[in-house]
Amino acid sequence: MKKLLLGTAALAFSAGMALASDVVRMGTEGAYPPYNFINDAGEVDGFEREMGDELCKRAELTCEWVTNDWDSIIPNLVSGNYDTIIAGMSINDEREKVIDFTQDYIPPATSSYVALSEGADLKGIVAAQTSTLQAGYITESGATLLEFSTADEIIAALKSGEADAVFFDTDYLAPIVEESGGELMFVGEQVTLGRGTGMGLRKSDTELKDKFNAAITSMKEDGTLNTMLVKWFGEGTDTY
């Protein structure tokens, strides 16, 4: 799942009081299928929409969905523009300095390289989405990082020849590779980053975290979460 890497120095904590409101605002990106996207009716859709609605039902919460650009999704949670992040966000130590997380609702996933040919230079110019762990990984790999604000742009950079390869979430890349008719292909080895995908919350919203954790646990125990994972990510996807 998508991995955000964010510095902490410029962020200030707000006093989150999500449960003091009648509505819990579910913040997502809306540009990361099949996790979350905007459908033809202009509404948030995808695995996280279906799962999030079920979590809210089980937690007896009234929820509404809002979208936010990926590169500012944590600052806008902290500043109170919404109450959760449910956007394919992997749990990692750096992020936990700033916000809190529920337990994971998607097991740790892999990231992959995609290129136009098997002989692509993975130490050359590699495109990744800005402010992600994939971008950080490429920087440390010795390759030249080419950053873009959206996932669509990294694919466009590869096709235009700006990048030798892209490095991103395998589940996101798989349908793009399949639909490319052989133009795009997986190359190199897969890499596991992060500790699974969880909901992000302000550190002060402990009661809200507990409610969502209980709902996630119940979905794992009765098999509902596994059913949704297979529905959206296909047979063979990692489940609980």
Accessible surface in RSA format (square Angstrom, percent):
REM  Atomic radii and reference values for relative SASA: ProtOr
REM  Chains: A
REM  Algorithm: Lee & Richards
REM  Probe-radius: 1.40
REM  Slices: 20
REM RES _ NUM      All-atoms   Total-Side   Main-Chain    Non-polar    All polar
REM                ABS   REL    ABS   REL    ABS   REL    ABS   REL    ABS   REL
RES MET A   1     5.93   3.1   5.19   3.4   0.74   1.8   4.72   4.0   1.20   1.6
RES LYS A   2     0.96   0.5   0.96   0.6   0.00   0.0   0.00   0.0   0.96   1.0
RES LYS A   3     0.74   0.4   0.74   0.5   0.00   0.0   0.74   0.7   0.00   0.0
RES LEU A   4     1.96   1.1   1.57   1.1   0.39   1.0   1.57   1.1   0.39   1.1
RES LEU A   5    74.34  41.4  66.76  47.8   7.58  19.1  66.88  47.0   7.46  20.1
RES LEU A   6    28.82  16.1  25.91  18.5   2.91   7.3  28.43  20.0   0.40   1.1
RES GLY A   7    54.09  66.7   0.00   N/A  54.09  66.7  35.41  97.2  18.68  41.8
RES THR A   8    47.36  33.7  36.96  37.5  10.40  24.8   9.40  12.6  37.96  57.4
RES ALA A   9   110.85 101.9  69.04 106.5  41.81  95.1  80.09 112.8  30.76  81.5
RES ALA A  10   102.16  93.9  63.19  97.5  38.97  88.7  74.14 104.4  28.02  74.2
RES LEU A  11    40.68  22.7  22.00  15.7  18.68  47.0  23.37  16.4  17.31  46.6
RES ALA A  12    81.82  75.2  65.16 100.6  16.67  37.9  70.97  99.9  10.85  28.7
RES PHE A  13   118.77  59.4  88.73  55.0  30.03  78.2  89.03  54.0  29.74  85.1
RES SER A  14    38.79  32.8  24.93  33.3  13.85  31.9  32.36  68.9   6.43   9.0
RES ALA A  15    89.65  82.4  61.74  95.3  27.91  63.5  66.33  93.4  23.32  61.8
RES GLY A  16     5.45   6.7   0.00   N/A   5.45   6.7   2.83   7.8   2.62   5.9
RES MET A  17   133.84  69.3 119.12  78.8  14.72  35.0  97.52  82.9  36.32  48.1
RES ALA A  18     2.71   2.5   0.00   0.0   2.71   6.2   2.44   3.4   0.27   0.7
RES LEU A  19    51.06  28.4  24.96  17.9  26.09  65.6  25.45  17.9  25.61  68.9
RES ALA A  20    81.14  74.6  34.44  53.1  46.71 106.2  46.94  66.1  34.21  90.6
RES SER A  21    63.13  53.3  45.38  60.6  17.75  40.9  34.27  73.0  28.86  40.4
RES ASP A  22   135.27  94.8 114.29 113.8  20.98  49.6  35.98  84.7  99.29  99.0
RES VAL A  23    44.73  29.4  44.12  39.9   0.61   1.5  44.12  38.3   0.61   1.6
RES VAL A  24     2.79   1.8   2.79   2.5   0.00   0.0   2.79   2.4   0.00   0.0
RES ARG A  25    70.45  29.6  70.45  35.9   0.00   0.0  21.40  29.3  49.04  29.7
RES MET A  26     0.00   0.0   0.00   0.0   0.00   0.0   0.00   0.0   0.00   0.0
RES GLY A  27     0.00   0.0   0.00   N/A   0.00   0.0   0.00   0.0   0.00   0.0
RES THR A  28     0.00   0.0   0.00   0.0   0.00   0.0   0.00   0.0   0.00   0.0
RES GLU A  29    20.34  11.7   9.00   6.8  11.33  27.0   3.24   6.3  17.10  14.0
RES GLY A  30     9.32  11.5   0.00   N/A   9.32  11.5   0.18   0.5   9.15  20.5
RES ALA A  31    51.90  47.7  36.52  56.4  15.38  35.0  43.40  61.1   8.50  22.5
RES TYR A  32     0.00   0.0   0.00   0.0   0.00   0.0   0.00   0.0   0.00   0.0
RES PRO A  33    60.94  44.4  58.64  53.5   2.30   8.4  58.74  48.5   2.20  13.7
RES PRO A  34    24.97  18.2  24.39  22.2   0.58   2.1  24.88  20.5   0.09   0.6
RES TYR A  35     0.00   0.0   0.00   0.0   0.00   0.0   0.00   0.0   0.00   0.0
RES ASN A  36     0.09   0.1   0.09   0.1   0.00   0.0   0.09   0.2   0.00   0.0
RES PHE A  37    50.79  25.4  50.79  31.5   0.00   0.0  50.79  30.8   0.00   0.0
RES ILE A  38    80.05  45.6  56.49  42.1  23.56  56.8  56.49  40.7  23.56  63.9
RES ASN A  39    42.36  29.2  31.48  30.4  10.88  26.2  18.84  45.3  23.52  22.7
RES ASP A  40   163.33 114.4 123.10 122.5  40.23  95.1  45.86 107.9 117.46 117.1
RES ALA A  41    80.29  73.8  41.41  63.9  38.88  88.4  54.28  76.4  26.02  68.9
RES GLY A  42    55.75  68.7   0.00   N/A  55.75  68.7  26.84  73.7  28.91  64.7
RES GLU A  43   100.82  57.9  96.21  72.8   4.61  11.0  27.74  53.7  73.08  59.7
RES VAL A  44    14.43   9.5   8.57   7.8   5.87  14.1   8.57   7.4   5.87  15.9
RES ASP A  45    41.20  28.9  41.08  40.9   0.11   0.3   2.36   5.5  38.84  38.7
RES GLY A  46     0.33   0.4   0.00   N/A   0.33   0.4   0.00   0.0   0.33   0.7
RES PHE A  47     0.00   0.0   0.00   0.0   0.00   0.0   0.00   0.0   0.00   0.0
RES GLU A  48     0.07   0.0   0.07   0.1   0.00   0.0   0.07   0.1   0.00   0.0
RES ARG A  49    68.05  28.6  67.96  34.6   0.09   0.2  12.28  16.8  55.76  33.8
RES GLU A  50    55.67  32.0  48.16  36.4   7.51  17.9  29.26  56.6  26.40  21.6
RES MET A  51     0.65   0.3   0.65   0.4   0.00   0.0   0.06   0.1   0.60   0.8
RES GLY A  52     0.00   0.0   0.00   N/A   0.00   0.0   0.00   0.0   0.00   0.0
RES ASP A  53    59.72  41.8  52.25  52.0   7.47  17.7  27.51  64.7  32.21  32.1
RES GLU A  54    36.90  21.2  34.26  25.9   2.64   6.3   4.99   9.7  31.91  26.1
RES LEU A  55     0.28   0.2   0.28   0.2   0.00   0.0   0.28   0.2   0.00   0.0
RES CYS A  56     6.17   4.7   6.14   6.8   0.04   0.1   6.14  15.6   0.04   0.0
RES LYS A  57   154.78  75.5 135.15  82.9  19.63  46.7  90.95  81.9  63.83  68.0
RES ARG A  58    76.22  32.0  44.07  22.5  32.15  76.5  30.77  42.0  45.45  27.5
RES ALA A  59    11.33  10.4   0.00   0.0  11.33  25.8   8.53  12.0   2.80   7.4
RES GLU A  60   159.77  91.7 125.41  94.9  34.36  81.8  48.76  94.3 111.01  90.6
RES LEU A  61    29.90  16.7  14.06  10.1  15.85  39.8  17.31  12.2  12.59  33.9
RES THR A  62    88.82  63.2  79.51  80.6   9.31  22.2  47.28  63.5  41.55  62.8
RES CYS A  63    31.77  24.0   3.05   3.4  28.72  67.5   3.05   7.7  28.72  31.0
RES GLU A  64    81.69  46.9  77.37  58.5   4.32  10.3  27.61  53.4  54.07  44.1
RES TRP A  65    37.32  15.0  10.13   4.9  27.19  63.8   9.90   5.3  27.42  44.5
RES VAL A  66    44.24  29.1  38.84  35.2   5.40  13.0  44.24  38.4   0.00   0.0
RES THR A  67    71.30  50.7  45.15  45.8  26.15  62.3  11.36  15.3  59.94  90.6
RES ASN A  68    26.81  18.5  17.79  17.2   9.02  21.7   9.03  21.7  17.78  17.2
RES ASP A  69   106.79  74.8 100.08  99.6   6.71  15.9  18.25  42.9  88.54  88.3
RES TRP A  70     3.16   1.3   0.75   0.4   2.41   5.7   0.75   0.4   2.41   3.9
RES ASP A  71    66.42  46.5  51.63  51.4  14.78  35.0  12.75  30.0  53.67  53.5
RES SER A  72    37.36  31.6  37.11  49.5   0.26   0.6  28.26  60.2   9.10  12.8
RES ILE A  73     0.21   0.1   0.00   0.0   0.21   0.5   0.00   0.0   0.21   0.6
RES ILE A  74     0.10   0.1   0.07   0.1   0.03   0.1   0.07   0.1   0.03   0.1
RES PRO A  75    40.07  29.2  36.37  33.2   3.70  13.4  36.82  30.4   3.24  20.1
RES ASN A  76    32.88  22.7  32.88  31.8   0.00   0.0   0.05   0.1  32.83  31.7
RES LEU A  77     0.00   0.0   0.00   0.0   0.00   0.0   0.00   0.0   0.00   0.0
RES VAL A  78     4.58   3.0   4.58   4.1   0.00   0.0   4.58   4.0   0.00   0.0
RES SER A  79    74.62  63.1  41.98  56.0  32.64  75.2  46.65  99.3  27.97  39.2
RES GLY A  80    24.58  30.3   0.00   N/A  24.58  30.3  13.60  37.3  10.98  24.6
RES ASN A  81    80.29  55.4  65.08  62.9  15.21  36.6  16.36  39.4  63.93  61.8
RES TYR A  82     4.63   2.2   4.63   2.6   0.00   0.0   4.63   3.5   0.00   0.0
RES ASP A  83     1.79   1.3   1.79   1.8   0.00   0.0   0.00   0.0   1.79   1.8
RES THR A  84     0.00   0.0   0.00   0.0   0.00   0.0   0.00   0.0   0.00   0.0
RES ILE A  85     0.00   0.0   0.00   0.0   0.00   0.0   0.00   0.0   0.00   0.0
RES ILE A  86     0.00   0.0   0.00   0.0   0.00   0.0   0.00   0.0   0.00   0.0
RES ALA A  87     0.00   0.0   0.00   0.0   0.00   0.0   0.00   0.0   0.00   0.0
RES GLY A  88     0.00   0.0   0.00   N/A   0.00   0.0   0.00   0.0   0.00   0.0
RES MET A  89     0.00   0.0   0.00   0.0   0.00   0.0   0.00   0.0   0.00   0.0
RES SER A  90     1.65   1.4   1.65   2.2   0.00   0.0   0.00   0.0   1.65   2.3
RES ILE A  91    12.37   7.0  12.37   9.2   0.00   0.0  12.37   8.9   0.00   0.0
RES ASN A  92    14.21   9.8  13.72  13.3   0.50   1.2  12.50  30.1   1.71   1.7
RES ASP A  93   101.53  71.1  96.15  95.7   5.38  12.7  34.28  80.7  67.25  67.1
RES GLU A  94    50.69  29.1  48.06  36.4   2.63   6.3  13.85  26.8  36.84  30.1
RES ARG A  95     0.72   0.3   0.28   0.1   0.45   1.1   0.40   0.5   0.32   0.2
RES GLU A  96    55.35  31.8  49.57  37.5   5.78  13.8  17.11  33.1  38.24  31.2
RES LYS A  97   124.35  60.7 103.79  63.7  20.56  48.9  69.94  63.0  54.41  58.0
RES VAL A  98     3.10   2.0   2.63   2.4   0.47   1.1   2.70   2.3   0.40   1.1
RES ILE A  99     0.23   0.1   0.08   0.1   0.14   0.3   0.08   0.1   0.14   0.4
RES ASP A 100    33.04  23.1  32.67  32.5   0.37   0.9   2.30   5.4  30.75  30.7
RES PHE A 101     9.27   4.6   3.25   2.0   6.02  15.7   3.25   2.0   6.02  17.2
RES THR A 102     4.41   3.1   0.00   0.0   4.41  10.5   0.81   1.1   3.60   5.4
RES GLN A 103    55.53  31.1  41.58  30.4  13.95  33.2  34.42  73.3  21.11  16.0
RES ASP A 104    33.99  23.8  33.18  33.0   0.81   1.9   1.33   3.1  32.65  32.6
RES TYR A 105     0.05   0.0   0.05   0.0   0.00   0.0   0.05   0.0   0.00   0.0
RES ILE A 106     4.95   2.8   4.95   3.7   0.00   0.0   4.95   3.6   0.00   0.0
RES PRO A 107    17.77  12.9  16.12  14.7   1.64   6.0  16.12  13.3   1.64  10.2
RES PRO A 108    62.48  45.5  51.93  47.3  10.55  38.4  52.63  43.5   9.85  61.2
RES ALA A 109    14.19  13.0   7.82  12.1   6.37  14.5  12.47  17.6   1.72   4.5
RES THR A 110    40.26  28.6  37.97  38.5   2.29   5.5  31.03  41.7   9.23  13.9
RES SER A 111     0.00   0.0   0.00   0.0   0.00   0.0   0.00   0.0   0.00   0.0
RES SER A 112     2.77   2.3   2.72   3.6   0.05   0.1   2.77   5.9   0.00   0.0
RES TYR A 113    17.25   8.1  17.10   9.7   0.16   0.4   8.48   6.4   8.77  10.8
RES VAL A 114     0.42   0.3   0.42   0.4   0.00   0.0   0.42   0.4   0.00   0.0
RES ALA A 115     0.00   0.0   0.00   0.0   0.00   0.0   0.00   0.0   0.00   0.0
RES LEU A 116    72.69  40.5  57.05  40.8  15.64  39.3  57.05  40.1  15.64  42.1
RES SER A 117    57.48  48.6  55.95  74.7   1.53   3.5  38.51  82.0  18.97  26.6
RES GLU A 118   150.29  86.3 125.78  95.2  24.51  58.4  40.68  78.7 109.61  89.5
RES GLY A 119    72.56  89.5   0.00   N/A  72.56  89.5  40.40 110.9  32.16  72.0
RES ALA A 120    24.45  22.5   3.24   5.0  21.20  48.2  11.62  16.4  12.82  34.0
RES ASP A 121    79.68  55.8  70.61  70.3   9.07  21.5  31.55  74.3  48.13  48.0
RES LEU A 122    42.09  23.4  37.23  26.6   4.86  12.2  37.23  26.1   4.86  13.1
RES LYS A 123   131.47  64.1 117.07  71.8  14.40  34.3  89.95  81.0  41.52  44.2
RES GLY A 124    14.06  17.3   0.00   N/A  14.06  17.3  14.06  38.6   0.00   0.0
RES ILE A 125    69.30  39.4  69.30  51.6   0.00   0.0  69.30  49.9   0.00   0.0
RES VAL A 126     0.00   0.0   0.00   0.0   0.00   0.0   0.00   0.0   0.00   0.0
RES ALA A 127     0.00   0.0   0.00   0.0   0.00   0.0   0.00   0.0   0.00   0.0
RES ALA A 128     0.00   0.0   0.00   0.0   0.00   0.0   0.00   0.0   0.00   0.0
RES GLN A 129     0.17   0.1   0.17   0.1   0.00   0.0   0.00   0.0   0.17   0.1
RES THR A 130    30.94  22.0  30.94  31.4   0.00   0.0  12.00  16.1  18.94  28.6
RES SER A 131    32.08  27.1  21.97  29.3  10.11  23.3   9.24  19.7  22.84  32.0
RES THR A 132     0.87   0.6   0.00   0.0   0.87   2.1   0.00   0.0   0.87   1.3
RES LEU A 133    30.42  16.9  28.48  20.4   1.94   4.9  28.48  20.0   1.94   5.2
RES GLN A 134     0.00   0.0   0.00   0.0   0.00   0.0   0.00   0.0   0.00   0.0
RES ALA A 135     4.80   4.4   4.57   7.1   0.22   0.5   4.80   6.8   0.00   0.0
RES GLY A 136    16.93  20.9   0.00   N/A  16.93  20.9  15.96  43.8   0.97   2.2
RES TYR A 137    71.77  33.5  66.97  38.1   4.80  12.5  36.74  27.6  35.03  43.2
RES ILE A 138     0.00   0.0   0.00   0.0   0.00   0.0   0.00   0.0   0.00   0.0
RES THR A 139    84.91  60.4  68.73  69.7  16.18  38.6  62.50  84.0  22.41  33.9
RES GLU A 140   155.16  89.1 117.63  89.0  37.54  89.4  46.45  89.9 108.71  88.8
RES SER A 141    25.55  21.6   6.38   8.5  19.18  44.2  17.94  38.2   7.61  10.7
RES GLY A 142    61.33  75.6   0.00   N/A  61.33  75.6  34.65  95.1  26.68  59.8
RES ALA A 143    10.43   9.6   0.00   0.0  10.43  23.7   0.21   0.3  10.22  27.1
RES THR A 144    83.22  59.2  77.86  78.9   5.36  12.8  48.55  65.2  34.67  52.4
RES LEU A 145    46.63  26.0  20.80  14.9  25.83  64.9  20.80  14.6  25.83  69.5
RES LEU A 146    52.73  29.4  52.13  37.3   0.61   1.5  52.73  37.0   0.00   0.0
RES GLU A 147    84.31  48.4  60.58  45.8  23.73  56.5  13.51  26.1  70.81  57.8
RES PHE A 148    41.72  20.9  36.02  22.3   5.71  14.9  41.72  25.3   0.00   0.0
RES SER A 149    56.00  47.3  46.53  62.1   9.48  21.8  28.73  61.2  27.28  38.2
RES THR A 150    52.51  37.3  52.48  53.2   0.04   0.1  49.54  66.5   2.97   4.5
RES ALA A 151     4.11   3.8   1.31   2.0   2.80   6.4   1.31   1.9   2.80   7.4
RES ASP A 152   103.04  72.2  95.90  95.5   7.14  16.9  29.52  69.5  73.52  73.3
RES GLU A 153    70.19  40.3  67.54  51.1   2.65   6.3  28.37  54.9  41.83  34.2
RES ILE A 154     0.00   0.0   0.00   0.0   0.00   0.0   0.00   0.0   0.00   0.0
RES ILE A 155    13.72   7.8  13.72  10.2   0.00   0.0  13.72   9.9   0.00   0.0
RES ALA A 156    58.09  53.4  49.56  76.5   8.53  19.4  55.17  77.7   2.91   7.7
RES ALA A 157     1.15   1.1   0.29   0.4   0.86   2.0   0.70   1.0   0.45   1.2
RES LEU A 158     0.53   0.3   0.53   0.4   0.00   0.0   0.53   0.4   0.00   0.0
RES LYS A 159   101.38  49.5  76.48  46.9  24.89  59.3  31.35  28.2  70.02  74.6
RES SER A 160    77.81  65.7  36.20  48.3  41.61  95.9  47.63 101.4  30.17  42.3
RES GLY A 161    57.42  70.8   0.00   N/A  57.42  70.8  27.50  75.5  29.92  67.0
RES GLU A 162    97.19  55.8  80.64  61.0  16.55  39.4  38.99  75.4  58.19  47.5
RES ALA A 163     6.09   5.6   0.00   0.0   6.09  13.9   0.98   1.4   5.12  13.6
RES ASP A 164    58.36  40.9  48.53  48.3   9.83  23.3   7.25  17.1  51.11  51.0
RES ALA A 165     0.00   0.0   0.00   0.0   0.00   0.0   0.00   0.0   0.00   0.0
RES VAL A 166     0.00   0.0   0.00   0.0   0.00   0.0   0.00   0.0   0.00   0.0
RES PHE A 167     0.00   0.0   0.00   0.0   0.00   0.0   0.00   0.0   0.00   0.0
RES PHE A 168     0.00   0.0   0.00   0.0   0.00   0.0   0.00   0.0   0.00   0.0
RES ASP A 169     0.00   0.0   0.00   0.0   0.00   0.0   0.00   0.0   0.00   0.0
RES THR A 170    19.98  14.2  19.98  20.3   0.00   0.0  19.98  26.8   0.00   0.0
RES ASP A 171    43.10  30.2  36.91  36.7   6.19  14.6   4.12   9.7  38.99  38.9
RES TYR A 172     8.84   4.1   7.64   4.3   1.20   3.1   2.66   2.0   6.18   7.6
RES LEU A 173     0.43   0.2   0.43   0.3   0.00   0.0   0.43   0.3   0.00   0.0
RES ALA A 174    40.40  37.1  37.07  57.2   3.33   7.6  37.35  52.6   3.05   8.1
RES PRO A 175    54.97  40.1  53.02  48.3   1.94   7.1  54.86  45.3   0.11   0.7
RES ILE A 176    41.87  23.8  38.57  28.7   3.29   7.9  40.31  29.0   1.55   4.2
RES VAL A 177    23.09  15.2  19.75  17.9   3.33   8.0  19.75  17.2   3.33   9.0
RES GLU A 178   146.91  84.3 119.17  90.2  27.74  66.0  47.91  92.7  99.00  80.8
RES GLU A 179   143.62  82.5 107.61  81.4  36.02  85.8  48.87  94.5  94.75  77.4
RES SER A 180    24.78  20.9   1.11   1.5  23.67  54.5  12.28  26.1  12.50  17.5
RES GLY A 181    77.47  95.5   0.00   N/A  77.47  95.5  43.20 118.5  34.28  76.8
RES GLY A 182    56.82  70.1   0.00   N/A  56.82  70.1  36.94 101.4  19.88  44.5
RES GLU A 183    81.78  47.0  68.62  51.9  13.16  31.3  38.37  74.2  43.41  35.4
RES LEU A 184     3.56   2.0   0.07   0.0   3.49   8.8   0.07   0.0   3.49   9.4
RES MET A 185    54.37  28.2  53.28  35.3   1.09   2.6  51.00  43.4   3.37   4.5
RES PHE A 186    83.57  41.8  61.39  38.0  22.17  57.7  61.56  37.3  22.00  63.0
RES VAL A 187    15.75  10.4   6.29   5.7   9.46  22.8  13.47  11.7   2.28   6.2
RES GLY A 188    58.35  72.0   0.00   N/A  58.35  72.0  20.74  56.9  37.61  84.2
RES GLU A 189   146.78  84.3 137.12 103.7   9.66  23.0  55.77 107.9  91.01  74.3
RES GLN A 190   107.10  59.9  81.04  59.2  26.07  62.1  26.42  56.2  80.69  61.2
RES VAL A 191    29.08  19.1  25.32  22.9   3.76   9.1  29.08  25.3   0.00   0.0
RES THR A 192    82.46  58.6  57.14  57.9  25.32  60.3  36.95  49.6  45.50  68.8
RES LEU A 193    28.24  15.7  24.95  17.8   3.29   8.3  27.84  19.6   0.40   1.1
RES GLY A 194    28.01  34.5   0.00   N/A  28.01  34.5   4.84  13.3  23.17  51.9
RES ARG A 195   111.13  46.7  98.92  50.4  12.21  29.1  66.38  90.7  44.75  27.1
RES GLY A 196     2.23   2.7   0.00   N/A   2.23   2.7   1.43   3.9   0.80   1.8
RES THR A 197     0.55   0.4   0.55   0.6   0.00   0.0   0.00   0.0   0.55   0.8
RES GLY A 198     0.00   0.0   0.00   N/A   0.00   0.0   0.00   0.0   0.00   0.0
RES MET A 199     0.00   0.0   0.00   0.0   0.00   0.0   0.00   0.0   0.00   0.0
RES GLY A 200     0.00   0.0   0.00   N/A   0.00   0.0   0.00   0.0   0.00   0.0
RES LEU A 201     0.26   0.1   0.26   0.2   0.00   0.0   0.26   0.2   0.00   0.0
RES ARG A 202    11.16   4.7   8.83   4.5   2.33   5.5   5.24   7.2   5.91   3.6
RES LYS A 203    83.81  40.9  73.15  44.9  10.66  25.4  46.53  41.9  37.28  39.7
RES SER A 204    57.73  48.8  28.57  38.1  29.16  67.2  38.17  81.3  19.56  27.4
RES ASP A 205     8.82   6.2   3.94   3.9   4.88  11.5   4.68  11.0   4.13   4.1
RES THR A 206    83.01  59.0  81.59  82.7   1.42   3.4  55.01  73.9  28.00  42.3
RES GLU A 207   103.94  59.7  99.15  75.0   4.79  11.4  40.99  79.3  62.95  51.4
RES LEU A 208     0.87   0.5   0.48   0.3   0.39   1.0   0.48   0.3   0.39   1.1
RES LYS A 209    50.78  24.8  50.78  31.2   0.00   0.0  15.77  14.2  35.01  37.3
RES ASP A 210    91.03  63.8  84.97  84.6   6.06  14.3  27.00  63.5  64.04  63.9
RES LYS A 211    74.00  36.1  67.21  41.2   6.78  16.1  28.46  25.6  45.54  48.5
RES PHE A 212     0.00   0.0   0.00   0.0   0.00   0.0   0.00   0.0   0.00   0.0
RES ASN A 213    32.59  22.5  32.39  31.3   0.20   0.5  15.09  36.3  17.50  16.9
RES ALA A 214    64.98  59.7  51.20  79.0  13.77  31.3  59.36  83.6   5.62  14.9
RES ALA A 215     4.61   4.2   0.57   0.9   4.04   9.2   4.13   5.8   0.48   1.3
RES ILE A 216     0.90   0.5   0.90   0.7   0.00   0.0   0.90   0.6   0.00   0.0
RES THR A 217    52.30  37.2  51.94  52.7   0.36   0.9  38.90  52.2  13.40  20.3
RES SER A 218    37.53  31.7  35.08  46.8   2.44   5.6  35.49  75.6   2.03   2.8
RES MET A 219     0.67   0.3   0.67   0.4   0.00   0.0   0.05   0.0   0.62   0.8
RES LYS A 220    47.22  23.0  33.62  20.6  13.60  32.4  23.01  20.7  24.21  25.8
RES GLU A 221   141.54  81.3 102.30  77.4  39.24  93.4  47.05  91.0  94.49  77.1
RES ASP A 222    86.50  60.6  48.67  48.4  37.83  89.4  44.21 104.1  42.29  42.2
RES GLY A 223    25.89  31.9   0.00   N/A  25.89  31.9  23.61  64.8   2.28   5.1
RES THR A 224    36.80  26.2  31.94  32.4   4.86  11.6  23.56  31.6  13.24  20.0
RES LEU A 225     0.92   0.5   0.92   0.7   0.00   0.0   0.92   0.6   0.00   0.0
RES ASN A 226    33.87  23.4  33.61  32.5   0.26   0.6  14.32  34.5  19.55  18.9
RES THR A 227    94.79  67.4  86.93  88.1   7.86  18.7  65.89  88.5  28.90  43.7
RES MET A 228    16.21   8.4  15.99  10.6   0.23   0.5  16.21  13.8   0.00   0.0
RES LEU A 229     0.63   0.4   0.63   0.5   0.00   0.0   0.63   0.4   0.00   0.0
RES VAL A 230    45.37  29.9  41.81  37.8   3.57   8.6  41.81  36.3   3.57   9.7
RES LYS A 231   131.83  64.3  95.69  58.7  36.14  86.0  73.37  66.0  58.46  62.3
RES TRP A 232    60.90  24.4  43.83  21.2  17.07  40.1  45.35  24.2  15.54  25.2
RES PHE A 233    33.99  17.0   2.94   1.8  31.05  80.8   8.98   5.4  25.01  71.6
RES GLY A 234    30.33  37.4   0.00   N/A  30.33  37.4  28.97  79.5   1.35   3.0
RES GLU A 235   157.02  90.1 127.00  96.1  30.02  71.5  65.31 126.3  91.71  74.9
RES GLY A 236    77.40  95.5   0.00   N/A  77.40  95.5  42.46 116.5  34.95  78.3
RES THR A 237    34.99  24.9  13.39  13.6  21.61  51.5  12.78  17.2  22.22  33.6
RES ASP A 238    91.93  64.4  82.59  82.2   9.34  22.1  21.03  49.5  70.90  70.7
RES THR A 239    59.19  42.1  33.08  33.5  26.11  62.2   5.10   6.8  54.10  81.8
RES TYR A 240    86.54  40.4  34.30  19.5  52.24 135.9  67.86  51.0  18.68  23.0
END  Absolute sums over single chains surface
CHAIN  1 A    10237.7       7577.6       2660.1       5395.3       4842.3
END  Absolute sums over all chains
TOTAL         10237.7       7577.6       2660.1       5395.3       4842.3
